[in-house]
Amino acid sequence: MDSSKSASESRLGDPSHSPRRRIFVYDTTLRDGSQGEGVNFSLRDKILLTKRLIALGFDYIEGGYPASNEKDYQYFQEVRRLDTGRSQICAFGMTRRKNLAVEDDPGIRTLLECHLGLATIVGKASAFHVTRILQTSLEENLSMVSDTIRYLREHGCRVFFDAEHFFDGWKEDPDYTWEVVKTAADAGAEVIVLCDTNGGSLPEEIGDITREVVSRLPVPVGIHCHNDGDLAVANTLAAVDAGAIQVQGTINGIGERCGNADLISVVANLAFKKGDRYEVLSPAAIRQFTDLSRFVYELANLNLRPQQPFVGRSAFAHKGGMHVSGVNRDTRAYEHIDPAWVGNERRILVSELSGRSNIIARIRKYRLQNEAELAEKILAAVVAKEAEGYQFEAADGSFDLLVRRCAGLFQPHFRRLNYHVDIRPDFVEGLKTEATVELEVGGEVEHVVAKGDGPVDALDRAFRKALLKKYPNLAEMNLVDYKVRVINFEAHTAARVRVLIESQDQDEVWGTVGVNENIIEASLLALMESYEYKLCKDEDRMKNGQMSAENRSPETEREDSTGKFVSEGDRVASQT
């Protein structure tokens, strides 16, 4: 067991370790995050994410801006039916309009109609924005802030005040910006949130200014940073070190322009790098961050960022031979934390840059004889394949089959004899695609025809039709992603293409690759690799299950508390 892991995680869950300051996590993915380009959450999406954040114990969840659209208004009517546990849902709104009585402002009335008891009000904290953008007087802006907060408090609604453009305003006219936040605090705001709205401040500026405001304000301070200078996370951490007790941000940092502070990174850094000083979400919640991150990408219909810190697919991926050799000896050599702490996993990549260490690390699970000699053979095969245009970094299924072939363990489950794809225009239905395949399966020849939405889908349907009779478990797998890359683009239309297919079943997701000058042939090569990988892994699982059953002896079995029989070896493994 890694001793650093237990020490770090124990600090997370042990408030008595030191006088740690509680940092409240405020998520605005559903409001500020939805302002990002290409992001649009449906009402159902918003409810689903809310439930997810509640389950993880986020302190505050900003559900939207009810005065701006019917969907957000409806969200607040529905969210009141949820059991929010320790989480609090809040609605976003603005100060009253200029030259309008607060009780007549429709936005303020809408906030009260949400019946949440908590609102976040944004107001101008920059003299430039008040006079040039809002086009009102400095005095009227102060009245707008005070009137709005007092009115909401008088009607039983707690208030957080987002001081928009606070840091830019402070740098231009600190006296007026101070007057704005002091007015908000005097009017009854529970927390004053300092906003780096344009995202252009530096960590040292954020730290110095926040420290001064914390020392002067009678109420707690929060921080809200945008990422236009790629410093939103660093700025947020600087504000916390300077005394801020609330951190605002979004999952994956999605948001307007360059986005917001990524709460994944903010919370992980507070927990693992500053855990002796601050208390944030529980270790159990943080261990679900990778799932949470990918859930939000899927919900927002955005591509995952492989290099995203902590939760990206490449965050703990090792490719260089020296790096892999070091990680094999001690994971701390090239990893700043254990990936499991955030629900991620370590990946060893294989390419022409790999050394024997990478190969040995990847093939160790097969428990093969003469690992070193086999590693050399596999490495030579990888280099030769990559010279043809193959890449195995995202094609773990194809790499598995390559290892089996080099070790002499691969027996093909079928043999392709012939295939043909016919694409014909139809003036009513558009293009019609039909695939004909001839396979040898279990000593018999299968000749089948299938229609599909395009050549790859037609081939997939035809192959399954031919294979399912003997291998019904192929019905469990399906294609989830398909990517094409031109390799030698200088050859123009005769260029070679690489097709990467991602497939999944109920147990895992795997990638397979095919390369050819013909895109249909490259796609078929990747498809056939995917079928073979599925069949091989299912056979391995069946064999391992039979071996486990045969090797289990009555003397080494004990009944556990659930009535299941557990071997002593399994018991020891579960305890470590």
N, C-alpha and C positions, 0 to 999 in steps of 0.2 A: 504493500500500500504506500502511496506517495505521501510522505509526511507533510509536505507543504500544502497538500489538498486539505487534510484534516484540520490543519491550523487555520487556514484561511476561512474554511466553511464554518469552523467553530466560532470564529470572531463574528461572522454574519449573524449567527443565531444566539449569541450570548451577550445580552445587554450589560451584564455585570463585568465584561472584560475590561471596560474603561468607561468613563462618563461620555458616552457617545451622543451626538446631537441627532435628533430625528429629522430626516429630510423627506418632505412630502412630495410624492410624484403626481404631477398633474398632466394628463394626456389630452392633447388637443388634435389628435389625428382626424376625428370626425368633423372638425370645423376648420382649423388652420391647414391640416393635412389635405383636406378635400379641395383646397384652393390651388393645389399643385397641378401643373399641366397634365392633361390626360387622366386625371383622377375624378371619378364620379361614383359615389356610393349610393346605392338604392336604400330605401327605408329598411328593407330586410337586412342588407349589409350592415347598416348602422346598428341595428339591434343585435346582430350576431357578434360584432366586434365588442359592443358594450358588454355582452355576457362574458366574453372571453377575458376582458380586462377586469371585470368584477371577480371572476374566478381566480385571477392572479393577485388580487388585493391591491390594485392601483388605488391611490387615495382619492383622486379627483378625475372625473371623466367629463370633458366638455363635449356635450352632445351635438351642438350646432348653434345656429343663429336663428331663432324661431321667427323673428320679425322679417327675415329676408325671403323666405320661401315656404310653401305649404308643406313640403316634405319634412323640413326640420320642425315645423310646428306640430305635425302629426307625430313625429318621433317623441316629442316630450309628452304627448298624451299617452303614448303606448309604454314608454319607459317607466312611468309611474307604477305600472303593474308588476315590475320586476322586484325580486328580493335583491337589493344591492349590497347586502352584507356590510362590510366596513367601508366600501366605496361610496362616494357621494357624486351624484350627477349634477352638473351645473349648466346653466344656459348662458350664452354669450349675448351681449348687447352693447349699445353705445350710450354715451351721455345724451341727455335731452337735446333736441335740435335747438339751434341758436334762436333767440327771440321767441321761444315758445314755452308756455307754462308746462312744468313737468307732468302735471296730471292730465294734460291734453296730448301728450306725446304718445302716438300709437305703439312705438317700439317698447316703451316702458310698460304700457298696459299689457302687451303681449308677454313680456317677461313674467309679470305677476300671474298671468293666466296659466303659466306652466306649473305653478304650485309646487316648485321644487324646494324653495327655501334657501337657494344659493344661486347667485348670479355673478358673472364676471363682466365688469363694465370697462370698456376701453375709452380712454380720453386723451386728448392731445397734451403732451408734456413738453412740447417744443414751441418757443415763441415764433419761430419761422413758420411752422405749420399752422399755428393759430391765425396769424395775420395773412399769410400768403395762400394757404391751401383752404383752410376753413373760412377765411375772410371775415373774421369777427375780431372784436377787441380782446385784449388779454384779460380784462376784468370779466367780460361775458363768459369767456371760457372757464374761468375759475368758478363762476356761478353755475355753469352747466355741470361741472364736476360735483360741486357741493349739493346742489338741488337734487340731482339724480340719486346720489348715494343716500342722502337723508330720507328722501321719499321712499326708496326701497326698504330702508331699515325701519321706517315707521310702519310699513306694511308687512313686517315680519320676515323680510328677505335679507339674508346675510350677503355681504358684497366683498369680492376681490376686485381691486382696481388695477387694470393693465395700463401702465403709463407709457403710451405709445411714443416712439422716437425719444425715449428718455435719455439715452446716452448721447445722441447727437445734440439734443436740446441742452444737456448739461455742459457739453463742450463749447456751445455757442453762447448760452446765457444761463449760467448755473443758478442765478438768483430766481429767475422766473420758474425754471424747472423745479427747483426746490419748493417754490410756493405752490405749485400744482400738487405735488405728492403730499405736502403738509396739509393742504386743504382737504385732500381725499381722506387722509388719516383722521383729521379732526371731524369730518362728516360721518365717520363710522366704518370706513373700510377696514376689514380684518387683516388683509395682507396687501401690501403695495408691491406690484410686480413691475420690475424695471425691465423695459423692453429695448433690445438692440434691433429695432425694426428693420433697418436697412442692412444689417449684418456686416457692417464695416469696421467695427471696433476690434481692438486687440486685447488679449487677455490681461495685460498689465493695466490697461485703461479700465476695463471692466472691474478688476479687483480693487483698484484704488478708489474708484467712484462708489462702488457698492459699499466698501468699508466705511466711507464717510457717511453715506446715507443711513446705514445700519446704526452707526453711533449716534445719529441725530433724531431718527424717527422713533415715535413711541410705539409703533406696531411692527410686526415682522415683515420681512422683505422676501420677495420671490424673484425669479429670473426667467426671461423669455428671450431666446436668441435665435436669430436667423443665420443662415450659413453662407452668405454671399462672399465672405472672405475665407471660407473653408475652416472656420474656427468656432463654429457654434458650440461644439462639445467642449472644447478647451475653455471658451468664455463662460460656459455654464459652470464648469468645475471651479474656475477662478472666482465666480460669484459666490459659490457655496463656501469656499475657503475664506471668503471675506465676510460671511455671516448670513447669506441667504438661506432660507429654510424650505422654500418651495421651488422645484424645478419644473418648468413647462417645456414641452416638446412633443414630438410625434414619433410613432413607430416607424423605423427605417429612415427617419428624417425627411419624409415626404412633406411637401408644402410649396408655397409660392416661390417663384424664381428658382433659387438654388436650394430651397427647403429650409427646414427648421433643425434645431438640435435633435439628434437621434437619441431617443430615450433609451434604446438598447445599449448604446455606448455609454451614455451618461450614468445609468444605473449600474452597469457592470463595472465601470471604473470606480464609482463610489463604493461599491460592495467589495471589490477585490483589491483595489489599490489604496483605498482610504477607509477600509472597513473598521479600523481601530478608532476612527474618529466619528464616523457617521453610520446611522442605521437607516436602511432603505427597505426595499421589498425583501421577502423571505428567500432563503436559498432555494426552496422548492419552486417558487415562482420564477426565479432567475434561470433555473434549469430548463424552463419551458420557453426561453427566449427565442431559440432557433425556430421552433414550431410557430411561435407567435409572429415572428418576422415573415416567414413564408406564407402564413395565413393572410397577413395584410397585403403582401404582394399579390396573392391570388385574388383577394377580394377587390383590390384596386385595379386588377388586370394590368399589372406592371411586371416587367422582367426582373428577376432576381439580380442583385449585384453580387457576383461571385467573390469580389475582393472586399465586401463589407466587413469591417472589423467585428470580431466575436462570432457572428452568426452566418457569415458568407460561406459558400461551399469551398472557397479557396483559403479561408482564414487559417486553417490548420493543415494545408496541403503542402507536402514537401516533395521537391523535384530534384534539386541538386544532390549529387551523390554524397558530398561531404555533409550536407544537412541531414540526410537520411541516416548516415552512419552515426552522427551525433545523437539524433533522436532515438535510435535503437539502443544507445548506451544509457541515455538519460533524457527524457522528454523535455526537461527544462533547458536543454542546450539550445533549442530553437523554438520554444513555445513559452509565451509569457504567462499563460494559465493552462490548466487542464481543460480541453475543449468540452468535456462532459459537464463542467460547471454551468455552461450556458446551453446545454443540450446539443452541442455540435459534435463532430467526430474528426479524428485524425485521418488524413488520406495520404498515401504514398503514391506519387505519380510515376509513371513509366514513360520514358522517351529516349531519344538518342543521347540526351544529356545525362541520362541515369548511369550510375555506377552499379557494381554488384550489390551494394547495400540496399538500393531501391528494390532490385529484383528479389533478393533474399527476403526482405521485409514483406513483399507481396505474396511470395510463394510459401511462406512458413506455415500458413493455415492448411496446406495440402499434406504436410508431414511426409515429404518425399525424401528418398535416399539421395546421397551425393548432391546436396544442395548447391555447393560452390560450383561444381562442374555443370550442373543443370542451369545455374544462373548465367554462366557464360554463354551457354547455348541459347537461352531465352533472350539475353541482351543482344546477341548477334542477329537473332530473328527480328527483334524490335527495330534495330538499326536498319536492316534490310527493308522491312515493311514501311518504315517512315521515309525511306528514300523513294518509295513508290507513291507516297502521299498519305499514308495511314497515320493516324494519331490515336493513342490509347489513353490519353489523360481523362477523357470523358467517356471512354468505351471500355468500362470494366468488364462487361460481358465478353467482348471480343478478346480482351487480354486473358481472361480465364481460359477461353478455348485455345489460345495460343500456347499457354502453359501446358495444357493437357496434350496438345499435339507434340510439343517438344519433349514431354515426359513419356510419350508413347501410350497415353491413357485415353486418347480420344477415339471413339468409335461412332461414325456418323449414323444418325437415326433414319436418314433418308438420302436418296441420291437424285439430283435433278437431271432429267433426261432431255427435256425440251420445254420451251415456253414461247408464247406469242401474245402480244398485246395489240388489240385493234381499237383504234379511236376514230369514230365517225361522227360527222355533224348531223344533228337532227334539228329541223327547223321549228319543231314544237318544244322538245325537251332540252335543246342545246346539245352539247357533246355527249356521246354515248361511248363508254369505255368497257371493253370486254377482254378478259385475260383467259388464255388457255394454257394449262400446265400439264406436263407429263412427268410423274415422279415414280421412283421405285421405293416402295415402303414395305418393309418386312418381306421382301422377296416377291412382292406383287407390284404390278404396274398400275398406277392410278392415273386416269386421263379425265380431267375435270375442266369445266368452264364456269366462270363467275363474272358478274357485272359489278362495277364499283364506281365511286365518285373520283375518277382519275386513275391513272395507271398503277400507282402504288397501292391504293385501296383495292383495286380489282385483283392485283397479284396476291395481296394479303388474304383476301376472301377465297381465292382459288386454292392457295396453299393450305389454308386451314381446312377447306372442304376435303382436300386429299389426305390430310394428316390426322384429322380428328377421330376417325374411326379407330385407328391404332393408338393415338395419343390424345385421349379426351381431355387431359389436363391442360392442353394448349388453349382451351376455352377460357381458362382463368386469366390469361394475359391479354393485354391490349396496348396499342401504341399510344403514347402520350405526347411525344414531340418528334419533329422531323426537321432536320437542318441540312442545308446544302451549302457547300463552300467550293468555289473554283480554286484549284491549286496552282496550275501554271497558266495564269491568265494571259501571258504573252502569246499562247497558242490560239487565242481568240475562240472561235466556235468549236475548235477541235481540242479545247482544253480538257484536262482531266478534272473530275469533280469528286469531292469527298462527301458522302452522305452519312450523317450521324442520326441514328434512330434511338429514341428512349422508350423503353417498354416497362410495364409494371404488372405485377400480380398482387395477390393479397399480402405477400410477405416483403417484397422489395421492389426497387426501381433499378434498372440497369441500362447501360448504353452499348450499342454495337455499331460497327463502322464498315462501310464498303467504299471502294475506290475504283473508278473506271472512267473512260472517256464518254461512255453512254450513261446518262443519268438514271435510266430505268435499270440497267444492269447494276450500277452502284447501289441503287436502292434495294434491289433484290438480294444482293450479297449481304447487305446489312440486315435485311429481314430474315434471311436464312440463319445468320449468326444468332439472331435473337431467339428463333425457335430452338436452335441447338442448345443455347445456354439454358433456356427454361427447362428443357428435357434433362440436361445433365444435372442441373442443381436439384431437380426433383428426385432424380435417381439417387444422388448422394444423400439426400435427406432420408429417403426410404432405407438405404443401406445402413446409415448411421443409427436410425431408429431400431432396426433389427439387431445390430451389433450391441446396442445398449441393452436391449431386452435380453439377449443371449448372455451377455457378460454379467448381468445383475444376479447376485446370489442371495439367498434368504439370510445368510449370516450378516451380510453388510447392509441389509435394509432395516429401516425403522419407520414407524408410522409417525407422520408429523401431525401438527394440531388440526389440519384440515382433513385428516383421514387418508392423505395421499402417502405413498411410499417414496422415501427419499434415500438415496444411497449416501454413505458416509462421505464419499468424495464430493457429491453435490452439496451436502451440508456444509462442508468446509469451504467450498467455493462461495456459497451464499453468505457465509460469515465474513469473508474477506473482501 
